[in-house]
Each structure stands twice: as structure tokens, then as C-alpha cells.
Amino acid sequence: MKSVIVVGAGVWGLSLSLRLAETGWRVTLVEQYAPGHVRQASAGHTRLLRSSHGSDEWYARMAWRAREAWLRLGERAGEELLVESGLMWFAYQEDGWESRSAQVLKNLEIPHGLLEPEKAGRRFPSFRGDDLAFVLWEPKAGVLRAREATLAVARLARAAGVTFVRARAVPYGERTGVVADGEVLTADRVVWACGAWLPGLFDVPMTITRQDTFHFAVPRDWTSPPLPAFCDFDLSAYGHGDIGGAGMKVTSDAEGEPYDPETGSRQVTAAGEELARDYLGRRFPALAGAPVLFSQVCQYALTADAEWIIAEAADGVWLLGGDSGHGFKHAPALAEYVADVVDGLAEPDRRFGLHERVPARGLRTSGSPATRRTPSG
Ligand SMILES: Cc1cc2nc3c(=O)[nH]c(=O)nc-3n(C[C@H](O)[C@H](O)[C@H](O)COP(=O)(O)OP(=O)(O)OC[C@H]3O[C@@H](n4cnc5c(N)ncnc54)[C@H](O)[C@@H]3O)c2cc1C
């Protein structure tokens, strides 16, 4: 039986472990805390699932495949992991990022529509869209209940025979093994899926930034049925309606300060709230003064081009990371891809290598603070 050690029980490491265990591997999963712990990126309250990725077809296809996989995982777990609220992209130009996305969705036959801002706005109790050219609508997109989904995948992985080891791992030289709290574990392959901790272990082209997220209190009649999720590529903002009573998420996607996932404070800042509130007041005016109901601090593991890292560091030793703030949704489909790579059945695309990355925007949002930019497409 082929054996593998996966380090990191975030949604990437868990999904890969589940996939490998279900395709005949003996899997040991080493995690320094418990799956779903507060510091991991996968323990956020929610994560968006959308297929639009500008002109990139690879990620669009993967997100669409992942959507199916999340629905199946939800059925297996007996929980609604994906809330199919639909998602709107607010476009300022007729020929910008959103129209390139729409073209890809059309090519791949992924459901979508182009809406007049006024018509799109009717789906929200309070909406201002007079600065928009159009709205790109993904009716099958939605919101993942992230922490619940992470814990559900952990349960499925355990049931599939994955052995969980609670320890902090360090590399065992260049050999296919790890030293887990002093104990040497070896296997045919090792995969380091360590999120924001990866740069502390390997030389990877990645920076870690602090990200504050905010949920604002809404009137009770805004809470059901779920409002659409939304993304604003140009102004680096995103959010969704109330899920599970936590309030409406409206958050800036602007890249925050450098951050240490282990020792960084988990208390949100006034500056973070100001960025979120700026957008709230601009787009959903009735909520301009709404109190913050719930907030979290998380971290992005960013590469300069927002492309991931799937690379062999030494013979049989793989690095999986650099999710760049857009990796949750893809996890089950990415796990299938990486499982084939680890098994030697496929080569990873060159874009995921350890080469120095050329800065590029286009896979998530522009990443710049809304207050310092004028929307341009
Ligand atoms: C604010 C915010 C918003 C986001 N929004 C979205 C979104 O809308 N849609 C989307 O798709 N994605 C989104 N993301 C990104 C998504 O959360 C991540 O892509 C995903 O959670 C990454 O999972 P991971 O398993 O790689 O990392 P993590 O969940 O961080 O897990 C890594 C794990 O490795 C463990 N570990 C590290 N080092 C060691 C070691 N040496 N030994 C043992 N264990 C170790 C850690 O304890 C941790 O549990 C967002 C992220 C943030 C921060």
C-alpha cells in the first residue's frame, strides 16, 4: 500500500488526505493544533464560491468542479455546507475584468447573466448602483460555511481511515519523512500543506498578510431568504447576506500588513473597520451606521501573481500552498488534481512552481484599498 504524510489539517490538507485515503493510500495527517482551530485560514466563518476568474479558464473550471464536489460532500456530511445564494460582480466598465470573466463562463457553459444595476439592486433591501455599468450574476455560486465544512471534511477523512497525529512537524532533511514533536515518521511521499506557516519551513515565494473581516447587524427581515453574495473587483471588497445569524459580511480584500499566524493579535483594528464601513455606506446605504456584530482576523498566504504553489521540493516531498486568499472553494477539486500529481500520474502546471513570481492581478480582486482608488476596470 502506498503511504503519504500530509502536514496541515486546514481545508487543503484535509481534502487531499480524504482523496488519497479514498483512492487506496495509507494517510497520516500531522496537525499542530486541532482541525478548525482559530489560527488556520480554513476556520473562517464563511468563504465565497464563485467561478469568475477574469480571463483564466483553469481556475474557473476548477471552481465549477469544486462546487459539485462541495454539494456531494454536504450530502455525505448531512449538512448544508454550501449556501447557494448566487453571487454578483459589480462592474464599472463594459469591457473590464467582469466582461472577460463572462466570456470564460460562456465558453465553459457555466450559468451566468448580465444584469442592469437597477434590476440587480432589487435583490437587496438597500442598494446603490448608479456608479455601475452592469452586474455579472452567477446564480449557482454562493457561500461556504467554512469552519463547518473544514470540520465535516475532517470527520469524513477520519472515517476513510486517515490517521491524525497531533504534533508540530519539521522536515526530515530531504528525505520523505517528517520529525513530528521529535518523533521521525516516514512514508513514500510527504505533502506540506501548511498555509501561512509554509514560509517558516521552506524557501517559498510567499508573503503573509493580516486580514480583518466584519459582519454588520441587519434588520431581521434581511436574514431570510439569503441575500446574494457579492464581489467588487476594482474596489477590493466582498461579502454576503446573513448566514447563521452572524450578520451581513462586508469586508475589504485589500492586502493587510505583514503578519505572523502564530503570534499575531487576533483583534480587529479600527482601520480595518473603516475600510469595510466605507464600502458598506457606498453600496448598502441603509447600513452605513450598522453596528459590527461579528469580526475575525485571518491571514492571506499570498504569492505575487495569486497562483498557487504545487511543487516538489525534494524527491517525493511536495509543497502545497500560496492559496492567495482564494483557495477554500477549490479544495475538493484541487485535492483530485494534487493527488494525481503526488501519485506521479500528472505533472503540475508550470505556473505553480517555485520560480520568482511576476506580480499580477486578476485571480481574486485588485487587492488595493478602495479608498485610495478610483474604479477603472
Ligand atoms: C479573510 C479571508 C477571506 C477569504 N475568503 C475566501 C473566499 O471567499 N473564498 C475562497 O475560496 N477562499 C478564501 N480565503 C482563502 C481560504 O481561507 C484559504 O485558501 C484556505 O483556507 C487555505 O487552507 P489551507 O489548508 O492551505 O491553510 P490553513 O487553513 O491555514 O491550514 C494550514 C494548517 O497547517 C497547520 N500547520 C502549519 N505548520 C504546521 C507544522 N509544522 N506542523 C503541523 N501542522 C502545521 C496549521 O496549524 C493549520 O491548521 C480567504 C482567506 C482569508 C484569510
The ligand as a MOL file (V3000), in Angstrom:
LIG
                    3D

  0  0  0     0  0            999 V3000
M  V30 BEGIN CTAB
M  V30 COUNTS 53 58 0 0 0
M  V30 BEGIN ATOM
M  V30 1 C -10.1140 36.7810 5.3780 0
M  V30 2 C -10.0550 35.6640 4.3800 0
M  V30 3 C -11.0550 35.5500 3.4240 0
M  V30 4 C -11.0020 34.5270 2.4820 0
M  V30 5 N -12.0240 34.4220 1.5730 0
M  V30 6 C -12.0290 33.3760 0.7180 0
M  V30 7 C -13.1380 33.2120 -0.1490 0
M  V30 8 O -14.0940 33.9960 -0.1330 0
M  V30 9 N -13.1250 32.1390 -0.9920 0
M  V30 10 C -12.0980 31.2550 -1.0020 0
M  V30 11 O -12.1560 30.3140 -1.7980 0
M  V30 12 N -11.0340 31.3900 -0.1840 0
M  V30 13 C -10.9900 32.4200 0.6800 0
M  V30 14 N -9.9380 32.5720 1.5440 0
M  V30 15 C -8.7950 31.6390 1.4570 0
M  V30 16 C -9.0300 30.3430 2.1990 0
M  V30 17 O -9.4290 30.5650 3.5170 0
M  V30 18 C -7.7230 29.5570 2.1360 0
M  V30 19 O -7.3920 29.3830 0.7610 0
M  V30 20 C -7.7960 28.1790 2.7440 0
M  V30 21 O -8.4280 28.1840 3.9900 0
M  V30 22 C -6.3600 27.6680 2.8750 0
M  V30 23 O -6.3570 26.4380 3.5410 0
M  V30 24 P -5.0050 25.7540 3.9550 0
M  V30 25 O -5.3540 24.3700 4.3400 0
M  V30 26 O -3.9820 25.9240 2.8830 0
M  V30 27 O -4.4170 26.6130 5.1900 0
M  V30 28 P -4.8740 26.6640 6.7190 0
M  V30 29 O -6.3370 26.5380 6.8480 0
M  V30 30 O -4.2380 27.8430 7.3370 0
M  V30 31 O -4.2450 25.3560 7.3470 0
M  V30 32 C -2.8720 25.1490 7.4970 0
M  V30 33 C -2.7100 24.2040 8.6830 0
M  V30 34 O -1.3630 23.7440 8.7550 0
M  V30 35 C -1.0420 23.5930 10.1260 0
M  V30 36 N 0.4150 23.5940 10.2520 0
M  V30 37 C 1.2540 24.5460 9.7930 0
M  V30 38 N 2.5270 24.2170 10.0480 0
M  V30 39 C 2.4940 23.0340 10.6790 0
M  V30 40 C 3.5080 22.1740 11.1830 0
M  V30 41 N 4.8040 22.4890 11.0720 0
M  V30 42 N 3.1560 21.0090 11.7770 0
M  V30 43 C 1.8270 20.6870 11.8930 0
M  V30 44 N 0.8300 21.4690 11.4270 0
M  V30 45 C 1.1550 22.6220 10.8250 0
M  V30 46 C -1.6870 24.8070 10.7700 0
M  V30 47 O -1.8490 24.6360 12.1680 0
M  V30 48 C -3.0040 24.8710 10.0250 0
M  V30 49 O -4.0080 24.1530 10.6990 0
M  V30 50 C -9.9380 33.5940 2.4940 0
M  V30 51 C -8.9280 33.7050 3.4590 0
M  V30 52 C -8.9850 34.7240 4.3970 0
M  V30 53 C -7.8890 34.8220 5.4190 0
M  V30 END ATOM
M  V30 BEGIN BOND
M  V30 1 1 1 2
M  V30 2 1 2 3
M  V30 3 2 2 52
M  V30 4 2 3 4
M  V30 5 1 4 5
M  V30 6 1 4 50
M  V30 7 2 5 6
M  V30 8 1 6 7
M  V30 9 1 6 13
M  V30 10 2 7 8
M  V30 11 1 7 9
M  V30 12 1 9 10
M  V30 13 2 10 11
M  V30 14 1 10 12
M  V30 15 2 12 13
M  V30 16 1 13 14
M  V30 17 1 14 15
M  V30 18 1 14 50
M  V30 19 1 15 16
M  V30 20 1 16 17
M  V30 21 1 16 18
M  V30 22 1 18 19
M  V30 23 1 18 20
M  V30 24 1 20 21
M  V30 25 1 20 22
M  V30 26 1 22 23
M  V30 27 1 23 24
M  V30 28 2 24 25
M  V30 29 1 24 26
M  V30 30 1 24 27
M  V30 31 1 27 28
M  V30 32 2 28 29
M  V30 33 1 28 30
M  V30 34 1 28 31
M  V30 35 1 31 32
M  V30 36 1 32 33
M  V30 37 1 33 34
M  V30 38 1 33 48
M  V30 39 1 34 35
M  V30 40 1 35 36
M  V30 41 1 35 46
M  V30 42 1 36 37
M  V30 43 1 36 45
M  V30 44 2 37 38
M  V30 45 1 38 39
M  V30 46 1 39 40
M  V30 47 2 39 45
M  V30 48 1 40 41
M  V30 49 2 40 42
M  V30 50 1 42 43
M  V30 51 2 43 44
M  V30 52 1 44 45
M  V30 53 1 46 47
M  V30 54 1 46 48
M  V30 55 1 48 49
M  V30 56 2 50 51
M  V30 57 1 51 52
M  V30 58 1 52 53
M  V30 END BOND
M  V30 END CTAB
M  END
